[in-house]
Amino acid sequence: MEEPQASPSQVDSDHYREMASKLRELARRFRFPGARQELLKLALRYERRADQLAVQSAPAVSEQERD
């Protein structure tokens, strides 16, 4: 049985989440608070972008399916 393919948006979303995780890990290694904050802000932006892509790739729910 064949597994369903992930949509391009889902793949992009996963990539952004992975990059956000790596940025947070890198931020933990920095001893300079300013640099650490910049990396954490960037990680947050990546996480938000992943959320946006995840919403875009989610299947649309019709009115009949919600009832």
Predicted model as a PDB file, atoms N, CA, C, CB and O in Angstrom, pLDDT in the B-factor column:
MODEL        1                                                                  
ATOM      1  N   MET A   1       0.839  -1.176   0.000  1.00 40.00           N  
ATOM      2  CA  MET A   1       0.000   0.000   0.000  1.00 40.00           C  
ATOM      3  C   MET A   1       0.886   1.241   0.000  1.00 40.00           C  
ATOM      4  CB  MET A   1      -0.956  -0.003   1.214  1.00 40.00           C  
ATOM      5  O   MET A   1       1.876   1.314   0.728  1.00 40.00           O  
ATOM      6  N   GLU A   2       0.523   2.195  -0.811  1.00 46.00           N  
ATOM      7  CA  GLU A   2       1.344   3.387  -0.987  1.00 46.00           C  
ATOM      8  C   GLU A   2       0.941   4.476  -0.001  1.00 46.00           C  
ATOM      9  CB  GLU A   2       1.232   3.905  -2.420  1.00 46.00           C  
ATOM     10  O   GLU A   2      -0.246   4.734   0.198  1.00 46.00           O  
ATOM     11  N   GLU A   3       1.944   5.118   0.621  1.00 45.00           N  
ATOM     12  CA  GLU A   3       1.668   6.216   1.550  1.00 45.00           C  
ATOM     13  C   GLU A   3       1.333   7.470   0.768  1.00 45.00           C  
ATOM     14  CB  GLU A   3       2.871   6.468   2.487  1.00 45.00           C  
ATOM     15  O   GLU A   3       1.902   7.703  -0.298  1.00 45.00           O  
ATOM     16  N   PRO A   4       0.406   8.292   1.285  1.00 46.00           N  
ATOM     17  CA  PRO A   4       0.099   9.540   0.584  1.00 46.00           C  
ATOM     18  C   PRO A   4       1.291  10.486   0.610  1.00 46.00           C  
ATOM     19  CB  PRO A   4      -1.126  10.221   1.208  1.00 46.00           C  
ATOM     20  O   PRO A   4       2.025  10.569   1.595  1.00 46.00           O  
ATOM     21  N   GLN A   5       1.463  11.191  -0.493  1.00 52.00           N  
ATOM     22  CA  GLN A   5       2.562  12.146  -0.604  1.00 52.00           C  
ATOM     23  C   GLN A   5       2.227  13.400   0.190  1.00 52.00           C  
ATOM     24  CB  GLN A   5       2.845  12.498  -2.085  1.00 52.00           C  
ATOM     25  O   GLN A   5       1.080  13.847   0.188  1.00 52.00           O  
ATOM     26  N   ALA A   6       3.212  13.968   0.864  1.00 58.00           N  
ATOM     27  CA  ALA A   6       3.026  15.233   1.562  1.00 58.00           C  
ATOM     28  C   ALA A   6       2.970  16.349   0.524  1.00 58.00           C  
ATOM     29  CB  ALA A   6       4.170  15.483   2.599  1.00 58.00           C  
ATOM     30  O   ALA A   6       3.692  16.325  -0.473  1.00 58.00           O  
ATOM     31  N   SER A   7       2.108  17.320   0.771  1.00 62.00           N  
ATOM     32  CA  SER A   7       2.006  18.446  -0.153  1.00 62.00           C  
ATOM     33  C   SER A   7       3.278  19.288  -0.063  1.00 62.00           C  
ATOM     34  CB  SER A   7       0.749  19.310   0.159  1.00 62.00           C  
ATOM     35  O   SER A   7       3.975  19.258   0.951  1.00 62.00           O  
ATOM     36  N   PRO A   8       3.576  20.034  -1.118  1.00 63.00           N  
ATOM     37  CA  PRO A   8       4.768  20.904  -1.054  1.00 63.00           C  
ATOM     38  C   PRO A   8       4.719  21.863   0.120  1.00 63.00           C  
ATOM     39  CB  PRO A   8       4.911  21.695  -2.343  1.00 63.00           C  
ATOM     40  O   PRO A   8       5.746  22.132   0.743  1.00 63.00           O  
ATOM     41  N   SER A   9       3.537  22.384   0.430  1.00 61.00           N  
ATOM     42  CA  SER A   9       3.420  23.302   1.569  1.00 61.00           C  
ATOM     43  C   SER A   9       3.755  22.593   2.875  1.00 61.00           C  
ATOM     44  CB  SER A   9       2.005  23.895   1.641  1.00 61.00           C  
ATOM     45  O   SER A   9       4.373  23.186   3.759  1.00 61.00           O  
ATOM     46  N   GLN A  10       3.351  21.330   3.005  1.00 71.00           N  
ATOM     47  CA  GLN A  10       3.652  20.571   4.219  1.00 71.00           C  
ATOM     48  C   GLN A  10       5.150  20.329   4.338  1.00 71.00           C  
ATOM     49  CB  GLN A  10       2.895  19.233   4.224  1.00 71.00           C  
ATOM     50  O   GLN A  10       5.720  20.433   5.424  1.00 71.00           O  
ATOM     51  N   VAL A  11       5.777  20.009   3.224  1.00 76.00           N  
ATOM     52  CA  VAL A  11       7.224  19.794   3.226  1.00 76.00           C  
ATOM     53  C   VAL A  11       7.930  21.090   3.617  1.00 76.00           C  
ATOM     54  CB  VAL A  11       7.716  19.299   1.834  1.00 76.00           C  
ATOM     55  O   VAL A  11       8.861  21.072   4.422  1.00 76.00           O  
ATOM     56  N   ASP A  12       7.492  22.210   3.053  1.00 87.00           N  
ATOM     57  CA  ASP A  12       8.080  23.506   3.396  1.00 87.00           C  
ATOM     58  C   ASP A  12       7.859  23.819   4.871  1.00 87.00           C  
ATOM     59  CB  ASP A  12       7.483  24.621   2.519  1.00 87.00           C  
ATOM     60  O   ASP A  12       8.760  24.308   5.553  1.00 87.00           O  
ATOM     61  N   SER A  13       6.657  23.535   5.354  1.00 92.00           N  
ATOM     62  CA  SER A  13       6.331  23.784   6.759  1.00 92.00           C  
ATOM     63  C   SER A  13       7.262  22.997   7.674  1.00 92.00           C  
ATOM     64  CB  SER A  13       4.866  23.415   7.047  1.00 92.00           C  
ATOM     65  O   SER A  13       7.788  23.534   8.649  1.00 92.00           O  
ATOM     66  N   ASP A  14       7.457  21.740   7.356  1.00 92.00           N  
ATOM     67  CA  ASP A  14       8.355  20.904   8.156  1.00 92.00           C  
ATOM     68  C   ASP A  14       9.782  21.447   8.126  1.00 92.00           C  
ATOM     69  CB  ASP A  14       8.331  19.456   7.647  1.00 92.00           C  
ATOM     70  O   ASP A  14      10.485  21.437   9.137  1.00 92.00           O  
ATOM     71  N   HIS A  15      10.193  21.914   6.964  1.00 94.00           N  
ATOM     72  CA  HIS A  15      11.544  22.462   6.831  1.00 94.00           C  
ATOM     73  C   HIS A  15      11.707  23.703   7.715  1.00 94.00           C  
ATOM     74  CB  HIS A  15      11.846  22.810   5.352  1.00 94.00           C  
ATOM     75  O   HIS A  15      12.711  23.844   8.413  1.00 94.00           O  
ATOM     76  N   TYR A  16      10.728  24.592   7.683  1.00 95.00           N  
ATOM     77  CA  TYR A  16      10.800  25.800   8.508  1.00 95.00           C  
ATOM     78  C   TYR A  16      10.842  25.450   9.992  1.00 95.00           C  
ATOM     79  CB  TYR A  16       9.606  26.717   8.218  1.00 95.00           C  
ATOM     80  O   TYR A  16      11.579  26.079  10.751  1.00 95.00           O  
ATOM     81  N   ARG A  17      10.061  24.454  10.416  1.00 96.00           N  
ATOM     82  CA  ARG A  17      10.072  24.044  11.821  1.00 96.00           C  
ATOM     83  C   ARG A  17      11.436  23.460  12.210  1.00 96.00           C  
ATOM     84  CB  ARG A  17       8.956  23.014  12.088  1.00 96.00           C  
ATOM     85  O   ARG A  17      11.948  23.717  13.299  1.00 96.00           O  
ATOM     86  N   GLU A  18      12.001  22.683  11.311  1.00 97.00           N  
ATOM     87  CA  GLU A  18      13.328  22.110  11.566  1.00 97.00           C  
ATOM     88  C   GLU A  18      14.380  23.206  11.699  1.00 97.00           C  
ATOM     89  CB  GLU A  18      13.720  21.139  10.440  1.00 97.00           C  
ATOM     90  O   GLU A  18      15.233  23.155  12.585  1.00 97.00           O  
ATOM     91  N   MET A  19      14.312  24.196  10.812  1.00 97.00           N  
ATOM     92  CA  MET A  19      15.261  25.303  10.877  1.00 97.00           C  
ATOM     93  C   MET A  19      15.067  26.120  12.153  1.00 97.00           C  
ATOM     94  CB  MET A  19      15.112  26.202   9.647  1.00 97.00           C  
ATOM     95  O   MET A  19      16.047  26.560  12.754  1.00 97.00           O  
ATOM     96  N   ALA A  20      13.829  26.327  12.570  1.00 98.00           N  
ATOM     97  CA  ALA A  20      13.557  27.059  13.814  1.00 98.00           C  
ATOM     98  C   ALA A  20      14.167  26.315  14.993  1.00 98.00           C  
ATOM     99  CB  ALA A  20      12.030  27.249  14.024  1.00 98.00           C  
ATOM    100  O   ALA A  20      14.750  26.929  15.887  1.00 98.00           O  
ATOM    101  N   SER A  21      14.035  25.007  14.994  1.00 97.00           N  
ATOM    102  CA  SER A  21      14.606  24.201  16.070  1.00 97.00           C  
ATOM    103  C   SER A  21      16.131  24.333  16.100  1.00 97.00           C  
ATOM    104  CB  SER A  21      14.203  22.724  15.905  1.00 97.00           C  
ATOM    105  O   SER A  21      16.730  24.458  17.168  1.00 97.00           O  
ATOM    106  N   LYS A  22      16.744  24.303  14.932  1.00 98.00           N  
ATOM    107  CA  LYS A  22      18.202  24.432  14.857  1.00 98.00           C  
ATOM    108  C   LYS A  22      18.660  25.815  15.315  1.00 98.00           C  
ATOM    109  CB  LYS A  22      18.688  24.167  13.425  1.00 98.00           C  
ATOM    110  O   LYS A  22      19.693  25.949  15.972  1.00 98.00           O  
ATOM    111  N   LEU A  23      17.881  26.844  14.963  1.00 98.00           N  
ATOM    112  CA  LEU A  23      18.230  28.199  15.406  1.00 98.00           C  
ATOM    113  C   LEU A  23      18.149  28.317  16.924  1.00 98.00           C  
ATOM    114  CB  LEU A  23      17.304  29.233  14.750  1.00 98.00           C  
ATOM    115  O   LEU A  23      18.993  28.964  17.544  1.00 98.00           O  
ATOM    116  N   ARG A  24      17.134  27.694  17.524  1.00 98.00           N  
ATOM    117  CA  ARG A  24      17.008  27.732  18.989  1.00 98.00           C  
ATOM    118  C   ARG A  24      18.169  26.992  19.653  1.00 98.00           C  
ATOM    119  CB  ARG A  24      15.661  27.114  19.433  1.00 98.00           C  
ATOM    120  O   ARG A  24      18.696  27.426  20.677  1.00 98.00           O  
ATOM    121  N   GLU A  25      18.551  25.879  19.054  1.00 98.00           N  
ATOM    122  CA  GLU A  25      19.692  25.128  19.586  1.00 98.00           C  
ATOM    123  C   GLU A  25      20.964  25.966  19.498  1.00 98.00           C  
ATOM    124  CB  GLU A  25      19.874  23.794  18.823  1.00 98.00           C  
ATOM    125  O   GLU A  25      21.759  25.993  20.437  1.00 98.00           O  
ATOM    126  N   LEU A  26      21.154  26.640  18.386  1.00 97.00           N  
ATOM    127  CA  LEU A  26      22.318  27.501  18.208  1.00 97.00           C  
ATOM    128  C   LEU A  26      22.285  28.663  19.205  1.00 97.00           C  
ATOM    129  CB  LEU A  26      22.377  28.035  16.763  1.00 97.00           C  
ATOM    130  O   LEU A  26      23.319  29.035  19.761  1.00 97.00           O  
ATOM    131  N   ALA A  27      21.105  29.229  19.428  1.00 97.00           N  
ATOM    132  CA  ALA A  27      20.970  30.346  20.368  1.00 97.00           C  
ATOM    133  C   ALA A  27      21.396  29.944  21.777  1.00 97.00           C  
ATOM    134  CB  ALA A  27      19.525  30.854  20.386  1.00 97.00           C  
ATOM    135  O   ALA A  27      21.969  30.750  22.510  1.00 97.00           O  
ATOM    136  N   ARG A  28      21.119  28.707  22.150  1.00 96.00           N  
ATOM    137  CA  ARG A  28      21.509  28.237  23.491  1.00 96.00           C  
ATOM    138  C   ARG A  28      23.028  28.230  23.671  1.00 96.00           C  
ATOM    139  CB  ARG A  28      20.953  26.827  23.741  1.00 96.00           C  
ATOM    140  O   ARG A  28      23.522  28.307  24.796  1.00 96.00           O  
ATOM    141  N   ARG A  29      23.757  28.138  22.578  1.00 96.00           N  
ATOM    142  CA  ARG A  29      25.220  28.082  22.659  1.00 96.00           C  
ATOM    143  C   ARG A  29      25.873  29.467  22.732  1.00 96.00           C  
ATOM    144  CB  ARG A  29      25.765  27.332  21.464  1.00 96.00           C  
ATOM    145  O   ARG A  29      27.030  29.592  23.133  1.00 96.00           O  
ATOM    146  N   PHE A  30      25.131  30.497  22.345  1.00 93.00           N  
ATOM    147  CA  PHE A  30      25.688  31.851  22.340  1.00 93.00           C  
ATOM    148  C   PHE A  30      25.746  32.407  23.749  1.00 93.00           C  
ATOM    149  CB  PHE A  30      24.858  32.776  21.441  1.00 93.00           C  
ATOM    150  O   PHE A  30      24.816  32.237  24.538  1.00 93.00           O  
ATOM    151  N   ARG A  31      26.834  33.063  24.052  1.00 92.00           N  
ATOM    152  CA  ARG A  31      26.944  33.678  25.372  1.00 92.00           C  
ATOM    153  C   ARG A  31      26.582  35.151  25.349  1.00 92.00           C  
ATOM    154  CB  ARG A  31      28.343  33.508  25.911  1.00 92.00           C  
ATOM    155  O   ARG A  31      26.420  35.770  26.401  1.00 92.00           O  
ATOM    156  N   PHE A  32      26.452  35.723  24.146  1.00 95.00           N  
ATOM    157  CA  PHE A  32      26.090  37.128  24.023  1.00 95.00           C  
ATOM    158  C   PHE A  32      24.571  37.256  23.923  1.00 95.00           C  
ATOM    159  CB  PHE A  32      26.779  37.769  22.789  1.00 95.00           C  
ATOM    160  O   PHE A  32      23.969  36.746  22.978  1.00 95.00           O  
ATOM    161  N   PRO A  33      23.948  37.931  24.890  1.00 96.00           N  
ATOM    162  CA  PRO A  33      22.479  38.019  24.920  1.00 96.00           C  
ATOM    163  C   PRO A  33      21.876  38.635  23.656  1.00 96.00           C  
ATOM    164  CB  PRO A  33      22.047  38.829  26.118  1.00 96.00           C  
ATOM    165  O   PRO A  33      20.819  38.191  23.207  1.00 96.00           O  
ATOM    166  N   GLY A  34      22.515  39.632  23.081  1.00 97.00           N  
ATOM    167  CA  GLY A  34      21.978  40.270  21.879  1.00 97.00           C  
ATOM    168  C   GLY A  34      21.895  39.304  20.713  1.00 97.00           C  
ATOM    169  O   GLY A  34      20.876  39.235  20.025  1.00 97.00           O  
ATOM    170  N   ALA A  35      22.959  38.566  20.495  1.00 96.00           N  
ATOM    171  CA  ALA A  35      22.988  37.580  19.409  1.00 96.00           C  
ATOM    172  C   ALA A  35      21.983  36.464  19.672  1.00 96.00           C  
ATOM    173  CB  ALA A  35      24.405  36.993  19.246  1.00 96.00           C  
ATOM    174  O   ALA A  35      21.307  35.999  18.754  1.00 96.00           O  
ATOM    175  N   ARG A  36      21.891  36.040  20.924  1.00 97.00           N  
ATOM    176  CA  ARG A  36      20.935  34.984  21.300  1.00 97.00           C  
ATOM    177  C   ARG A  36      19.506  35.447  21.005  1.00 97.00           C  
ATOM    178  CB  ARG A  36      21.085  34.611  22.810  1.00 97.00           C  
ATOM    179  O   ARG A  36      18.703  34.690  20.459  1.00 97.00           O  
ATOM    180  N   GLN A  37      19.195  36.694  21.371  1.00 98.00           N  
ATOM    181  CA  GLN A  37      17.846  37.229  21.131  1.00 98.00           C  
ATOM    182  C   GLN A  37      17.532  37.297  19.642  1.00 98.00           C  
ATOM    183  CB  GLN A  37      17.705  38.623  21.754  1.00 98.00           C  
ATOM    184  O   GLN A  37      16.418  36.976  19.228  1.00 98.00           O  
ATOM    185  N   GLU A  38      18.498  37.708  18.843  1.00 98.00           N  
ATOM    186  CA  GLU A  38      18.281  37.786  17.400  1.00 98.00           C  
ATOM    187  C   GLU A  38      17.977  36.407  16.810  1.00 98.00           C  
ATOM    188  CB  GLU A  38      19.509  38.394  16.711  1.00 98.00           C  
ATOM    189  O   GLU A  38      17.087  36.264  15.972  1.00 98.00           O  
ATOM    190  N   LEU A  39      18.719  35.406  17.252  1.00 98.00           N  
ATOM    191  CA  LEU A  39      18.463  34.048  16.768  1.00 98.00           C  
ATOM    192  C   LEU A  39      17.092  33.539  17.210  1.00 98.00           C  
ATOM    193  CB  LEU A  39      19.552  33.099  17.264  1.00 98.00           C  
ATOM    194  O   LEU A  39      16.399  32.871  16.443  1.00 98.00           O  
ATOM    195  N   LEU A  40      16.703  33.853  18.437  1.00 98.00           N  
ATOM    196  CA  LEU A  40      15.394  33.425  18.925  1.00 98.00           C  
ATOM    197  C   LEU A  40      14.260  34.135  18.182  1.00 98.00           C  
ATOM    198  CB  LEU A  40      15.280  33.687  20.429  1.00 98.00           C  
ATOM    199  O   LEU A  40      13.220  33.533  17.917  1.00 98.00           O  
ATOM    200  N   LYS A  41      14.458  35.399  17.849  1.00 98.00           N  
ATOM    201  CA  LYS A  41      13.458  36.125  17.062  1.00 98.00           C  
ATOM    202  C   LYS A  41      13.329  35.509  15.666  1.00 98.00           C  
ATOM    203  CB  LYS A  41      13.833  37.625  16.956  1.00 98.00           C  
ATOM    204  O   LYS A  41      12.226  35.335  15.149  1.00 98.00           O  
ATOM    205  N   LEU A  42      14.464  35.187  15.078  1.00 98.00           N  
ATOM    206  CA  LEU A  42      14.449  34.566  13.761  1.00 98.00           C  
ATOM    207  C   LEU A  42      13.761  33.202  13.824  1.00 98.00           C  
ATOM    208  CB  LEU A  42      15.882  34.423  13.215  1.00 98.00           C  
ATOM    209  O   LEU A  42      12.987  32.856  12.931  1.00 98.00           O  
ATOM    210  N   ALA A  43      14.036  32.436  14.861  1.00 98.00           N  
ATOM    211  CA  ALA A  43      13.384  31.133  15.033  1.00 98.00           C  
ATOM    212  C   ALA A  43      11.872  31.307  15.142  1.00 98.00           C  
ATOM    213  CB  ALA A  43      13.930  30.409  16.286  1.00 98.00           C  
ATOM    214  O   ALA A  43      11.118  30.511  14.582  1.00 98.00           O  
ATOM    215  N   LEU A  44      11.429  32.321  15.843  1.00 98.00           N  
ATOM    216  CA  LEU A  44      10.003  32.582  15.977  1.00 98.00           C  
ATOM    217  C   LEU A  44       9.385  32.927  14.625  1.00 98.00           C  
ATOM    218  CB  LEU A  44       9.759  33.715  16.976  1.00 98.00           C  
ATOM    219  O   LEU A  44       8.278  32.485  14.319  1.00 98.00           O  
ATOM    220  N   ARG A  45      10.087  33.706  13.825  1.00 97.00           N  
ATOM    221  CA  ARG A  45       9.589  34.039  12.484  1.00 97.00           C  
ATOM    222  C   ARG A  45       9.479  32.793  11.617  1.00 97.00           C  
ATOM    223  CB  ARG A  45      10.507  35.067  11.807  1.00 97.00           C  
ATOM    224  O   ARG A  45       8.520  32.645  10.859  1.00 97.00           O  
ATOM    225  N   TYR A  46      10.453  31.898  11.725  1.00 97.00           N  
ATOM    226  CA  TYR A  46      10.399  30.644  10.974  1.00 97.00           C  
ATOM    227  C   TYR A  46       9.214  29.794  11.437  1.00 97.00           C  
ATOM    228  CB  TYR A  46      11.719  29.860  11.136  1.00 97.00           C  
ATOM    229  O   TYR A  46       8.521  29.190  10.619  1.00 97.00           O  
ATOM    230  N   GLU A  47       8.991  29.752  12.726  1.00 97.00           N  
ATOM    231  CA  GLU A  47       7.877  28.966  13.275  1.00 97.00           C  
ATOM    232  C   GLU A  47       6.542  29.523  12.785  1.00 97.00           C  
ATOM    233  CB  GLU A  47       7.920  28.963  14.825  1.00 97.00           C  
ATOM    234  O   GLU A  47       5.646  28.763  12.420  1.00 97.00           O  
ATOM    235  N   ARG A  48       6.411  30.837  12.778  1.00 96.00           N  
ATOM    236  CA  ARG A  48       5.177  31.464  12.281  1.00 96.00           C  
ATOM    237  C   ARG A  48       4.964  31.161  10.804  1.00 96.00           C  
ATOM    238  CB  ARG A  48       5.219  32.986  12.500  1.00 96.00           C  
ATOM    239  O   ARG A  48       3.842  30.892  10.373  1.00 96.00           O  
ATOM    240  N   ARG A  49       6.038  31.205  10.039  1.00 95.00           N  
ATOM    241  CA  ARG A  49       5.934  30.881   8.604  1.00 95.00           C  
ATOM    242  C   ARG A  49       5.505  29.423   8.429  1.00 95.00           C  
ATOM    243  CB  ARG A  49       7.293  31.136   7.877  1.00 95.00           C  
ATOM    244  O   ARG A  49       4.698  29.116   7.552  1.00 95.00           O  
ATOM    245  N   ALA A  50       6.032  28.542   9.246  1.00 94.00           N  
ATOM    246  CA  ALA A  50       5.627  27.131   9.186  1.00 94.00           C  
ATOM    247  C   ALA A  50       4.136  26.995   9.487  1.00 94.00           C  
ATOM    248  CB  ALA A  50       6.456  26.281  10.184  1.00 94.00           C  
ATOM    249  O   ALA A  50       3.437  26.220   8.835  1.00 94.00           O  
ATOM    250  N   ASP A  51       3.655  27.744  10.468  1.00 93.00           N  
ATOM    251  CA  ASP A  51       2.231  27.714  10.794  1.00 93.00           C  
ATOM    252  C   ASP A  51       1.392  28.184   9.609  1.00 93.00           C  
ATOM    253  CB  ASP A  51       1.945  28.586  12.025  1.00 93.00           C  
ATOM    254  O   ASP A  51       0.361  27.587   9.300  1.00 93.00           O  
ATOM    255  N   GLN A  52       1.831  29.247   8.950  1.00 92.00           N  
ATOM    256  CA  GLN A  52       1.100  29.757   7.790  1.00 92.00           C  
ATOM    257  C   GLN A  52       1.043  28.716   6.680  1.00 92.00           C  
ATOM    258  CB  GLN A  52       1.748  31.044   7.271  1.00 92.00           C  
ATOM    259  O   GLN A  52      -0.006  28.510   6.069  1.00 92.00           O  
ATOM    260  N   LEU A  53       2.152  28.070   6.424  1.00 89.00           N  
ATOM    261  CA  LEU A  53       2.197  27.049   5.375  1.00 89.00           C  
ATOM    262  C   LEU A  53       1.346  25.841   5.743  1.00 89.00           C  
ATOM    263  CB  LEU A  53       3.639  26.611   5.118  1.00 89.00           C  
ATOM    264  O   LEU A  53       0.722  25.231   4.874  1.00 89.00           O  
ATOM    265  N   ALA A  54       1.318  25.496   7.014  1.00 88.00           N  
ATOM    266  CA  ALA A  54       0.508  24.360   7.458  1.00 88.00           C  
ATOM    267  C   ALA A  54      -0.976  24.644   7.244  1.00 88.00           C  
ATOM    268  CB  ALA A  54       0.782  24.046   8.943  1.00 88.00           C  
ATOM    269  O   ALA A  54      -1.729  23.760   6.835  1.00 88.00           O  
ATOM    270  N   VAL A  55      -1.392  25.869   7.520  1.00 88.00           N  
ATOM    271  CA  VAL A  55      -2.791  26.247   7.301  1.00 88.00           C  
ATOM    272  C   VAL A  55      -3.113  26.182   5.814  1.00 88.00           C  
ATOM    273  CB  VAL A  55      -3.077  27.667   7.857  1.00 88.00           C  
ATOM    274  O   VAL A  55      -4.187  25.718   5.432  1.00 88.00           O  
ATOM    275  N   GLN A  56      -2.203  26.639   4.982  1.00 84.00           N  
ATOM    276  CA  GLN A  56      -2.425  26.621   3.536  1.00 84.00           C  
ATOM    277  C   GLN A  56      -2.527  25.199   3.001  1.00 84.00           C  
ATOM    278  CB  GLN A  56      -1.302  27.363   2.820  1.00 84.00           C  
ATOM    279  O   GLN A  56      -3.265  24.950   2.048  1.00 84.00           O  
ATOM    280  N   SER A  57      -1.808  24.276   3.592  1.00 79.00           N  
ATOM    281  CA  SER A  57      -1.803  22.899   3.078  1.00 79.00           C  
ATOM    282  C   SER A  57      -2.900  22.038   3.684  1.00 79.00           C  
ATOM    283  CB  SER A  57      -0.462  22.256   3.341  1.00 79.00           C  
ATOM    284  O   SER A  57      -3.130  20.917   3.231  1.00 79.00           O  
ATOM    285  N   ALA A  58      -3.587  22.555   4.714  1.00 75.00           N  
ATOM    286  CA  ALA A  58      -4.661  21.791   5.342  1.00 75.00           C  
ATOM    287  C   ALA A  58      -5.817  21.662   4.366  1.00 75.00           C  
ATOM    288  CB  ALA A  58      -5.129  22.460   6.662  1.00 75.00           C  
ATOM    289  O   ALA A  58      -6.144  22.616   3.659  1.00 75.00           O  
ATOM    290  N   PRO A  59      -6.441  20.485   4.322  1.00 71.00           N  
ATOM    291  CA  PRO A  59      -7.580  20.309   3.414  1.00 71.00           C  
ATOM    292  C   PRO A  59      -8.737  21.204   3.837  1.00 71.00           C  
ATOM    293  CB  PRO A  59      -8.032  18.833   3.383  1.00 71.00           C  
ATOM    294  O   PRO A  59      -9.011  21.366   5.026  1.00 71.00           O  
ATOM    295  N   ALA A  60      -9.395  21.769   2.870  1.00 59.00           N  
ATOM    296  CA  ALA A  60     -10.543  22.634   3.160  1.00 59.00           C  
ATOM    297  C   ALA A  60     -11.700  21.789   3.670  1.00 59.00           C  
ATOM    298  CB  ALA A  60     -10.969  23.436   1.899  1.00 59.00           C  
ATOM    299  O   ALA A  60     -11.963  20.703   3.154  1.00 59.00           O  
ATOM    300  N   VAL A  61     -12.384  22.291   4.681  1.00 53.00           N  
ATOM    301  CA  VAL A  61     -13.535  21.594   5.253  1.00 53.00           C  
ATOM    302  C   VAL A  61     -14.779  22.292   4.739  1.00 53.00           C  
ATOM    303  CB  VAL A  61     -13.493  21.579   6.829  1.00 53.00           C  
ATOM    304  O   VAL A  61     -14.962  23.493   4.935  1.00 53.00           O  
ATOM    305  N   SER A  62     -15.628  21.522   4.078  1.00 48.00           N  
ATOM    306  CA  SER A  62     -16.861  22.108   3.544  1.00 48.00           C  
ATOM    307  C   SER A  62     -17.870  22.309   4.665  1.00 48.00           C  
ATOM    308  CB  SER A  62     -17.462  21.214   2.434  1.00 48.00           C  
ATOM    309  O   SER A  62     -17.723  21.754   5.754  1.00 48.00           O  
ATOM    310  N   GLU A  63     -18.888  23.102   4.389  1.00 48.00           N  
ATOM    311  CA  GLU A  63     -19.940  23.381   5.362  1.00 48.00           C  
ATOM    312  C   GLU A  63     -20.630  22.090   5.797  1.00 48.00           C  
ATOM    313  CB  GLU A  63     -20.968  24.363   4.774  1.00 48.00           C  
ATOM    314  O   GLU A  63     -20.944  21.940   6.978  1.00 48.00           O  
ATOM    315  N   GLN A  64     -20.874  21.157   4.881  1.00 52.00           N  
ATOM    316  CA  GLN A  64     -21.568  19.912   5.197  1.00 52.00           C  
ATOM    317  C   GLN A  64     -20.742  19.032   6.117  1.00 52.00           C  
ATOM    318  CB  GLN A  64     -21.904  19.157   3.923  1.00 52.00           C  
ATOM    319  O   GLN A  64     -21.294  18.341   6.974  1.00 52.00           O  
ATOM    320  N   GLU A  65     -19.434  19.049   5.952  1.00 55.00           N  
ATOM    321  CA  GLU A  65     -18.561  18.214   6.790  1.00 55.00           C  
ATOM    322  C   GLU A  65     -18.501  18.719   8.215  1.00 55.00           C  
ATOM    323  CB  GLU A  65     -17.158  18.163   6.210  1.00 55.00           C  
ATOM    324  O   GLU A  65     -18.267  17.931   9.132  1.00 55.00           O  
ATOM    325  N   ARG A  66     -18.707  20.017   8.431  1.00 55.00           N  
ATOM    326  CA  ARG A  66     -18.638  20.586   9.779  1.00 55.00           C  
ATOM    327  C   ARG A  66     -19.869  20.240  10.605  1.00 55.00           C  
ATOM    328  CB  ARG A  66     -18.479  22.095   9.703  1.00 55.00           C  
ATOM    329  O   ARG A  66     -19.783  20.163  11.830  1.00 55.00           O  
ATOM    330  N   ASP A  67     -21.004  20.030   9.962  1.00 53.00           N  
ATOM    331  CA  ASP A  67     -22.259  19.766  10.704  1.00 53.00           C  
ATOM    332  C   ASP A  67     -22.362  18.355  11.196  1.00 53.00           C  
ATOM    333  CB  ASP A  67     -23.450  20.065   9.845  1.00 53.00           C  
ATOM    334  O   ASP A  67     -23.353  17.994  11.830  1.00 53.00           O  
TER     335      ASP A  67                                                      
ENDMDL                                                                          
END                                                                             
